[in-house]
Amino acid sequence: MARRRSPCRSVILAVAAASLGPAGAGAGEGASEERKMALTVTSPAFKDGAAIPSPHTCDGEDASPPLAWTAAPDGTKSLALIADDPDAPGTTWVHWVVYNIPPTARGLPEAVPPDRQLPDGMRQGVTDFGRIGYGGPCPPSGTHRYVFTLYALDGSLALAPGATKAQLEEAMKGRTLSQGQLIGTYRRRGR
């Protein structure tokens, strides 16, 4: 005697198949992408998409802006931050590389000192200015975007202080639990 499927079971199977997404992608893949953009990054100095104030640029004190973010997901063991300019001529210009930020941190203060390692274990890398710590916007011409990307990672990174963006990205491969971005803009006066 053949077993008959119940209508409830058919509905459940249809919902499960739909959640797999296009071309039978695994349910975890779509959920993983959503989870990876779960962090919200903000700054009391500027709103997302707005101009970065002069004190945080080469035309001012060149002090890092204060940043804040939402709680990292469960399992986060460290955070990392990369700030760069995708509008720089010829390449993406790196303005800040920070890693091994404690997972309980909810932001960074204004004017983080340009030390290779800070008392809380946070480490800073080398920017395209050739120095440790934050280097503010200083576009040669026009308005540029500055992207602050925060990553929640599943472990601390065994990178010495002074790593480059490329070294940090290599160390983070396959370890990102979540991420978020804040974008600011800047145009120098008269340029």
FENKAGI-V419353 format. One record per pair of residues at least 24 apart in sequence whose C-alpha atoms are under 7 Angstrom apart, sorted by the first residue. I is the first residue (numbers start at 1). GAP is how many residues later the second one is. If there is no record, write none. Layout:
# FENKAGI-V419353
I;GAP  I;GAP
This chain:
# FENKAGI-V419353
35;143  36;141  36;142  36;143  37;141  37;142  37;143  38;140  38;141  38;142  39;30  39;31  39;33  39;139  39;140  39;141  40;29  40;30  40;140  40;141  41;27  41;28  41;29  41;139  41;140  41;141  42;25  42;26  42;27  42;140  43;24  43;25  48;134  48;135  48;136  49;134  49;135  49;136  50;134  50;135  51;133  51;134  51;135  52;132  52;133  52;134  56;80  57;79  57;80  57;81  58;78  58;79  58;80  62;73  62;74  63;47  63;48  64;46  64;47  64;48  64;70  64;72  65;45  65;46  66;42  66;43  66;44  67;40  67;41  67;42  68;38  68;39  68;40  69;37  69;38  70;36  71;35  72;31  72;80  75;79  76;27  76;76  76;77  76;78  76;79  77;26  77;76  77;77  77;78  77;79  78;24  78;25  78;74  78;75  78;76  78;77  78;78  79;24  79;71  79;72  79;73  79;74  80;70  80;71  80;72  81;67  81;68  81;69  81;70  82;66  82;67  82;68  83;63  83;64  83;65  83;66  84;62  84;63  84;64  85;59  85;60  85;61  85;62  86;59  87;57  87;58  93;35  94;33  94;34  95;32  95;33  95;39  95;40  95;41  96;31  96;37  96;38  96;39  97;27  97;28  97;29  97;30  97;68  98;25  98;26  98;27  99;24  99;25  100;56  100;57  116;45  116;46  117;44  123;38  124;37  124;38  125;36  125;37  125;38  125;39  126;36  126;37  126;38  127;37  132;30  137;49  139;48  139;49  141;50  142;45  142;49  143;42  143;43  143;44  144;41  144;42  144;43  145;38  145;39  145;40  145;41  146;37  146;38  146;39  147;34  147;35  147;36  147;37  148;33  148;34  148;35  149;30  149;31  149;32  149;33  150;29  150;30  150;31  151;25  151;27  151;28  151;29  152;24  152;25  152;26  152;27  153;24
